[in-house]
Amino acid sequence: FGESFDSIDPVSFIVDEKFQALDSDTAIITGQKLEQATSMARLSSMAASFDRFGNAVAIGGWDEVDEQIQSSVWKLNIYNARHNPEWRIQEPLLQPSCFGAATTGLNGDIVFTGGGNTPFRESRVFTDSVLLTQSDVHHTNESFPHITSTYTNTFLPLPPLNTARSGHSAVTLFNGSVVVMGGYSGGVSYLNSMEILDPEYSRWLPLQAHMAVSRSGMVAAIGPGGAIYVTGGSPDGSTGHKSLERYDSREGRWVSLSEMHCGRGYTAGCVGSSNNLFVIGGTHLAQLQPGIEVYDFRADRWRHYGVNSTMHATAPLLIMDDADVEEVEEVVDVEYEFGGEMDENMNSITSRTSSSSVSDVRDYFLRASHQVLYMI
């Protein structure tokens, strides 16, 4: 969803997509575009995750028309998106923010952290963190009386981050702790540090282990054994990393793994249930990177799939389920495509942070097979 950089037109999202593997290195993705009349289509730089009711949730963002930071929260029931592709406005954030990071906790609540007041470098960057909780109560939004829902949001303040971060990533560990890493911190500061929120959500603690390189707009996801995998991202707002790193909390250190085929700053991705890591789109030295790269955890190997459409600087990738692209000739209803944005002069901290994680709570949401939600 949202405005797109260098795209044919600003597409709200695409449903009923088909992924067809032509050979081991090439695939074609096609789909049906669905337009939206809401102001949602004007937004970029949003964080995203799932809530306990199976809705895709988009938080904050940047209005491309009015050039204003947003506090809006939107939800889409993806199980009904083919028949009713309507994003619904919810109660807003406590303060406006764009380029924050969101992750779903083990109980289905969403932790939203950081962000900034613009999507550009030299922006003011925040340390705020909040908990988005939901209750199953019929509710009408006073500002939008025609929109009702069977649940309501409550934003609860959490302890602030130790370091201001925008364009960072967040994941939820199997024990319920939330880890944030990387991001942009103002000025010319790009981060390789991490901090962790304990399972009681009482305080953030810095972790001693740092990533090998600074990353903003990276992919971060939970892989086998609960390890954190990060790849891509940018150390300076222009260069895109190829590198992949793994952090095992039991060892307390980062290990370098196989590199992607091309550098992908401001990219998106997450782990699907077939135990592959998907990475989509991104940028490197002002060039938009096409295609999808798929990482096999067991073989420590990447495969690159070209795509027959222009890829954009990317927004969050939320995979509900996926099929093994090496074994399936054609998969129907695989992907949902969204719009993204990137500043033309490359002074953007552009980062659509991946905010999904593989955890026990995810099984609650994986009710429909072969469904992937991503934003490009």
C-alpha positions as CSV (number, residue, x, y, z in Angstrom):
1,F,0.0,0.0,0.0
2,G,1.0,3.6,-0.2
3,E,2.9,5.8,-2.7
4,S,5.5,4.1,-4.8
5,F,8.8,5.3,-6.2
6,D,9.4,4.7,-9.9
7,S,6.3,2.5,-10.2
8,I,3.7,2.6,-13.0
9,D,1.1,4.0,-10.7
10,P,0.5,4.1,-6.9
11,V,-1.0,0.8,-6.2
12,S,-2.8,0.1,-3.0
13,F,-2.1,-3.6,-3.1
14,I,-2.3,-6.7,-5.2
15,V,-4.1,-9.9,-4.4
16,D,-4.6,-13.3,-6.1
17,E,-1.0,-13.3,-7.3
18,K,0.7,-16.3,-9.0
19,F,4.3,-17.2,-8.5
20,Q,5.6,-19.3,-11.4
21,A,9.1,-20.6,-11.3
22,L,10.5,-20.7,-14.8
23,D,13.8,-22.3,-13.8
24,S,16.1,-22.4,-10.7
25,D,16.9,-18.7,-11.1
26,T,13.9,-17.0,-12.6
27,A,10.2,-16.6,-11.6
28,I,7.3,-14.6,-12.8
29,I,4.8,-12.9,-10.5
30,T,1.5,-11.5,-11.8
31,G,-1.6,-10.3,-9.9
32,Q,-4.7,-8.2,-9.9
33,K,-4.4,-4.6,-8.7
34,L,-7.0,-3.3,-6.3
35,E,-7.3,0.5,-5.9
36,Q,-8.4,2.3,-2.8
37,A,-10.2,5.5,-2.3
38,T,-9.0,6.1,1.2
39,S,-6.2,8.4,2.3
40,M,-4.3,5.3,3.1
41,A,-3.0,5.2,-0.5
42,R,-1.1,8.4,0.1
43,L,1.0,7.0,2.9
44,S,4.5,5.5,3.0
45,S,7.1,4.7,5.6
46,M,4.7,2.7,7.8
47,A,5.5,-0.1,10.2
48,A,3.5,-3.2,10.0
49,S,2.6,-6.4,11.8
50,F,-0.3,-8.7,12.6
51,D,-2.7,-8.4,15.5
52,R,-4.3,-11.2,17.5
53,F,-7.4,-11.2,15.3
54,G,-5.4,-11.9,12.1
55,N,-5.5,-8.4,10.7
56,A,-2.6,-6.7,9.0
57,V,-1.8,-3.5,10.9
58,A,-0.1,-0.5,9.4
59,I,1.2,2.1,11.9
60,G,2.2,5.7,11.4
61,G,3.7,6.8,8.2
62,W,4.4,9.8,5.9
63,D,1.7,11.5,3.8
64,E,3.3,12.0,0.4
65,V,0.8,14.6,-0.7
66,D,0.8,16.9,2.3
67,E,4.3,16.0,3.4
68,Q,3.3,15.4,6.9
69,I,4.1,12.8,9.5
70,Q,1.1,10.6,10.5
71,S,-0.2,9.0,13.7
72,S,-2.9,6.9,11.9
73,V,-3.3,3.2,12.4
74,W,-5.0,1.1,9.6
75,K,-6.1,-2.5,9.6
76,L,-7.0,-5.0,6.9
77,N,-8.6,-8.4,7.3
78,I,-6.5,-10.3,4.8
79,Y,-8.7,-13.4,4.9
80,N,-11.5,-11.3,3.4
81,A,-9.3,-9.0,1.3
82,R,-10.4,-10.5,-2.1
83,H,-14.0,-9.7,-1.4
84,N,-13.7,-6.6,0.8
85,P,-10.3,-4.9,0.2
86,E,-10.9,-2.1,2.8
87,W,-8.4,-0.8,5.2
88,R,-10.1,0.5,8.3
89,I,-8.9,3.5,10.3
90,Q,-8.3,2.8,14.1
91,E,-7.4,4.8,17.1
92,P,-4.2,6.8,16.4
93,L,-0.7,6.5,17.9
94,L,0.1,8.5,21.0
95,Q,2.3,10.7,18.8
96,P,2.9,10.8,15.0
97,S,5.8,8.7,13.7
98,C,7.2,7.3,10.5
99,F,9.8,4.6,9.9
100,G,9.1,3.0,13.2
101,A,9.3,-0.8,13.8
102,A,6.5,-3.1,15.0
103,T,6.5,-6.7,16.1
104,T,3.8,-9.0,17.5
105,G,4.3,-10.4,21.0
106,L,3.4,-13.9,22.0
107,N,0.0,-12.8,23.3
108,G,-0.9,-11.1,20.1
109,D,-0.3,-7.5,21.2
110,I,2.0,-5.3,19.1
111,V,5.1,-3.5,20.3
112,F,5.9,-0.3,18.3
113,T,9.2,1.4,18.7
114,G,11.1,4.5,17.5
115,G,10.6,6.3,14.3
116,G,11.2,9.9,13.2
117,N,9.4,13.0,12.2
118,T,10.3,12.7,8.5
119,P,11.5,9.9,6.2
120,F,14.7,11.9,5.4
121,R,18.1,12.2,6.8
122,E,18.6,14.9,9.4
123,S,15.2,14.1,10.8
124,R,14.4,14.1,14.5
125,V,14.5,10.5,15.7
126,F,12.4,9.1,18.6
127,T,13.1,6.7,21.6
128,D,9.4,6.1,22.3
129,S,8.0,2.6,22.6
130,V,4.3,1.7,23.0
131,L,2.2,-1.4,23.4
132,L,-0.9,-1.8,21.1
133,T,-3.4,-4.0,22.9
134,Q,-6.8,-5.0,21.5
135,S,-10.1,-5.9,23.2
136,D,-12.9,-7.8,21.5
137,V,-15.6,-5.1,21.9
138,H,-17.9,-3.6,19.3
139,H,-16.6,-0.1,18.6
140,T,-17.3,2.9,16.4
141,N,-14.7,5.5,15.6
142,E,-16.1,9.0,16.2
143,S,-14.1,10.6,13.4
144,F,-15.3,7.9,11.0
145,P,-18.8,6.9,12.1
146,H,-19.4,4.7,9.1
147,I,-16.5,2.5,10.1
148,T,-17.1,0.0,12.9
149,S,-15.1,-2.9,14.3
150,T,-15.5,-5.7,16.8
151,Y,-12.4,-4.7,18.6
152,T,-10.8,-1.5,20.0
153,N,-7.1,-0.4,20.4
154,T,-5.4,0.9,23.5
155,F,-1.9,2.3,23.3
156,L,0.1,1.9,26.5
157,P,3.4,3.6,27.0
158,L,6.4,1.4,27.5
159,P,9.9,2.3,28.7
160,P,11.9,4.4,26.1
161,L,14.6,2.9,24.0
162,N,18.2,3.6,25.2
163,T,19.1,4.9,21.7
164,A,16.8,6.8,19.3
165,R,16.1,4.6,16.2
166,S,14.3,5.1,12.9
167,G,14.4,2.6,10.0
168,H,15.4,-0.2,12.5
169,S,14.0,-3.7,12.8
170,A,12.2,-5.5,15.6
171,V,11.6,-9.2,16.3
172,T,10.0,-11.2,19.1
173,L,12.0,-14.0,20.6
174,F,10.5,-17.3,21.7
175,N,10.6,-16.3,25.4
176,G,8.6,-13.1,24.7
177,S,11.5,-10.7,24.7
178,V,11.5,-8.0,22.0
179,V,14.8,-7.2,20.3
180,V,15.4,-4.1,18.2
181,M,18.6,-3.6,16.1
182,G,20.2,-1.2,13.7
183,G,18.5,1.9,12.3
184,Y,19.3,5.5,11.8
185,S,19.9,7.7,14.9
186,G,20.1,11.3,13.5
187,G,22.8,13.3,11.8
188,V,25.0,10.8,9.9
189,S,24.7,8.1,12.6
190,Y,23.7,4.6,11.3
191,L,23.6,1.9,14.0
192,N,24.8,-1.7,14.4
193,S,23.8,-2.0,18.0
194,M,20.9,-4.0,19.6
195,E,18.8,-3.7,22.7
196,I,16.3,-6.0,24.3
197,L,13.0,-5.5,26.1
198,D,12.4,-8.1,28.8
199,P,9.3,-10.4,28.7
200,E,7.7,-8.3,31.4
201,Y,8.1,-5.2,29.2
202,S,9.7,-3.4,32.2
203,R,13.0,-2.1,30.7
204,W,15.2,-2.0,27.6
205,L,18.8,-3.3,28.1
206,P,21.6,-2.8,25.6
207,L,23.2,-6.0,24.2
208,Q,27.0,-6.2,24.1
209,A,27.1,-8.0,20.7
210,H,26.9,-5.7,17.7
211,M,26.3,-6.5,14.1
212,A,29.4,-6.5,11.9
213,V,28.1,-3.5,10.0
214,S,25.6,-0.7,10.5
215,R,22.2,-1.3,8.9
216,S,19.1,0.8,8.3
217,G,16.3,-0.7,6.3
218,M,17.4,-4.3,6.8
219,V,15.6,-7.5,6.9
220,A,15.5,-9.1,10.4
221,A,13.6,-12.3,11.2
222,I,13.7,-15.3,13.6
223,G,15.0,-18.4,12.0
224,P,15.8,-22.0,13.2
225,G,16.5,-22.4,16.8
226,G,15.2,-18.9,17.6
227,A,18.3,-17.3,16.2
228,I,18.0,-13.8,14.7
229,Y,19.0,-13.4,11.0
230,V,19.6,-10.0,9.5
231,T,20.5,-9.2,5.9
232,G,20.6,-6.2,3.6
233,G,20.1,-2.7,4.8
234,S,22.3,0.4,4.3
235,P,25.1,1.9,6.3
236,D,24.9,5.4,4.8
237,G,21.5,5.9,3.1
238,S,22.8,4.8,-0.3
239,T,24.9,1.6,-0.3
240,G,23.0,-1.7,0.0
241,H,24.6,-4.6,1.9
242,K,24.7,-8.1,0.5
243,S,25.8,-9.6,3.8
244,L,23.8,-12.0,6.0
245,E,24.5,-12.4,9.8
246,R,23.0,-14.7,12.4
247,Y,22.8,-13.9,16.2
248,D,22.3,-16.8,18.6
249,S,21.3,-15.5,22.1
250,R,22.8,-18.6,23.6
251,E,26.2,-17.8,22.2
252,G,25.8,-14.1,22.4
253,R,27.7,-13.4,19.2
254,W,27.1,-12.7,15.5
255,V,28.3,-15.1,12.7
256,S,28.6,-14.1,9.1
257,L,26.8,-16.4,6.5
258,S,26.5,-16.5,2.7
259,E,25.9,-13.2,0.9
260,M,22.9,-12.3,-1.3
261,H,23.5,-12.0,-5.0
262,C,23.2,-8.2,-4.9
263,G,23.2,-5.4,-2.4
264,R,19.8,-4.5,-1.0
265,G,19.4,-1.5,1.1
266,Y,15.9,-0.6,2.3
267,T,14.6,-4.0,1.5
268,A,12.0,-6.2,3.1
269,G,11.6,-9.9,4.0
270,C,10.8,-12.5,6.6
271,V,10.7,-16.3,7.2
272,G,7.9,-18.4,5.8
273,S,6.6,-21.6,7.3
274,S,8.6,-23.7,4.7
275,N,11.7,-22.4,6.6
276,N,13.0,-20.2,3.8
277,L,13.9,-16.5,4.2
278,F,12.4,-14.3,1.5
279,V,14.1,-10.9,0.7
280,I,12.4,-8.6,-1.9
281,G,13.4,-5.5,-3.7
282,G,15.6,-2.8,-2.2
283,T,18.2,-0.3,-3.5
284,H,21.9,0.1,-4.1
285,L,23.6,3.3,-5.1
286,A,20.3,4.9,-6.3
287,Q,19.5,1.7,-8.3
288,L,16.3,-0.2,-7.6
289,Q,17.0,-3.9,-7.2
290,P,14.7,-6.3,-8.9
291,G,13.7,-9.8,-8.0
292,I,13.3,-12.0,-5.0
293,E,16.1,-13.8,-3.1
294,V,15.3,-16.9,-1.2
295,Y,17.7,-18.3,1.5
296,D,17.9,-21.9,2.5
297,F,18.9,-22.1,6.2
298,R,20.0,-25.7,6.0
299,A,22.2,-25.3,2.9
300,D,23.3,-21.7,3.7
301,R,22.5,-20.9,0.1
302,W,20.7,-18.0,-1.7
303,R,18.7,-18.3,-4.9
304,H,17.7,-15.3,-6.9
305,Y,14.4,-15.1,-8.8
306,G,13.9,-12.3,-11.3
307,V,10.5,-10.6,-11.6
308,N,8.7,-9.3,-14.6
309,S,7.7,-6.0,-13.0
310,T,9.7,-3.0,-11.6
311,M,10.5,-3.5,-7.9
312,H,10.5,-0.5,-5.6
313,A,12.2,0.6,-2.4
314,T,10.3,-1.6,0.0
315,A,7.8,-1.6,2.8
316,P,7.4,-4.3,5.5
317,L,7.1,-7.9,4.4
318,L,4.6,-10.0,6.3
319,I,4.6,-13.7,5.3
320,M,1.7,-15.8,6.7
321,D,2.7,-18.9,4.9
322,D,4.6,-19.9,1.8
323,A,5.2,-22.8,-0.5
324,D,8.7,-24.2,-1.3
325,V,9.6,-22.4,-4.5
326,E,12.1,-25.2,-5.4
327,E,9.4,-27.9,-5.4
328,V,6.3,-26.2,-6.6
329,E,5.9,-25.3,-10.3
330,E,3.0,-22.9,-9.8
331,V,1.4,-21.6,-6.6
332,V,-1.9,-19.7,-6.6
333,D,-2.8,-17.0,-4.1
334,V,0.7,-16.6,-2.9
335,E,1.4,-12.9,-2.5
336,Y,0.0,-9.5,-1.8
337,E,1.9,-6.6,-3.2
338,F,2.1,-3.1,-1.8
339,G,3.6,0.2,-2.7
340,G,6.8,1.7,-1.4
341,E,8.7,5.0,-1.7
342,M,12.2,6.3,-1.9
343,D,13.6,9.8,-2.0
344,E,15.1,10.6,-5.4
345,N,18.2,12.3,-4.1
346,M,19.0,9.3,-1.9
347,N,19.0,11.5,1.3
348,S,16.2,9.3,2.7
349,I,16.7,6.9,5.5
350,T,14.1,4.9,3.6
351,S,13.4,1.8,5.6
352,R,10.3,-0.4,5.5
353,T,11.3,-2.6,8.4
354,S,10.4,-6.2,8.5
355,S,8.5,-6.7,11.7
356,S,7.2,-10.3,11.6
357,S,8.7,-13.1,13.6
358,V,8.5,-16.9,13.7
359,S,7.0,-17.6,17.1
360,D,4.4,-19.7,18.7
361,V,1.7,-17.0,18.4
362,R,2.2,-17.0,14.6
363,D,0.5,-20.4,14.3
364,Y,-2.7,-18.6,15.4
365,F,-2.6,-16.6,12.2
366,L,-1.6,-19.3,9.8
367,R,-5.1,-20.4,9.0
368,A,-5.0,-20.2,5.2
369,S,-2.3,-22.1,3.3
370,H,0.0,-20.6,0.7
371,Q,-0.6,-17.0,1.6
372,V,2.1,-14.4,1.6
373,L,1.7,-10.7,2.4
374,Y,4.3,-8.3,1.4
375,M,4.7,-4.6,0.5
376,I,6.9,-3.4,-2.3
